[in-house]
Amino acid sequence: MFNSAKIELKSDDEIRQMRKSALVVASIHKALDAAIAPGMTTGELDDIARDVLQSHGAKSNFFGYYDYPRQTCISVNDTIVHGIPGEQVLQPGDIVSMDCGAVLNGWHADACFTRVLPGGDDAVRERREKLSAITKEAMWRGIAAMATGKYVSDIGNAIDDYITSLEPAVRPDIVEDFIGHGIGTQMHMAPDVLNFRTAGRGPKLKTGMVLCIEPILAQKSQAYRTLGDGWTVVTRDGSDACHWEHQVALHSGGVWVLSADDGGAAQLAKYGIDVVPLD
């Protein structure tokens, strides 16, 4: 179940370098969040991401990855992951997950956030906002578990325990085939970071680990299909999906959310966890 490849452990100085690339992704997120609106195309959002990357002297680590054709993945409504930006016009009330990456000075970054656009049917929009809030909370529960746990599997356990604690009427399904990962000199590295509870404990959490924690949830069933472009993954039942992700370092002094401007301080304080920045 777990990737058995050697885990790349980073020094504090290397984590500081990774913080720079992660903040490029944070800048992309801020630019997209400021611009996104009904009537825009997903391709226009991708162009904004490209401009932010260029302004920081960075490149997208998505573009060209197994021939992926764009800078970002933008997944709308029933698209679970890997939505290719293009001519799709965003509609009022859409739920949009924006997964962005950067590589700067050889260090990779990867993080995703979701927005529900204003307008549209009130009930649909409220349901989508609830799905996004649950997914975001699941992510932070996983990050808190990285700060306090002993094993990588503690992250998935925390996410799963939170989701299964919800009332059935609002409980989404964890999409188990898409998981978090280590990151560093490559975008996807060991260890696998599962979003669900397993019998195995996996590797121990160690100083120098940098992980992408990214729960991906479907409103109803996690069953999916991949479209003919070979990338876009959608729910089989047409229900909505949502994706949140942060890049988190465990260093000599504690935990630091590299892709959050405040290092994750505001969110992790809710769990009694103090962020320890290295800058």
Buried (B, 14 or more C-beta within 10 A) or exposed (E): EBBEEEBBBBEBEBBBBBBBBBBBBBBBBEBBEEEBBBEBBBBBBBBBBBEBBEEBEBBBBBBEEEEBEBBBBBBBBBBBBBBBBBEBEBEBBBBBBBBBBBBBEEBBBBBBBBBBBEEBEEEBBEBBBBBBBBBBBBBBBBBBBBBEBEBBBBBBBBBBBBBEEEEEEEBBBBBBEBBBBBBBEBBBBBBBBBBBBBEEBBBBBEBBBBBBBBBBBBBBBBEBEEEEEEBBBBBEEEBBBBBBBBBBBBBEEBBBBBBBBEBBBEBBEEBEBEBBBBE
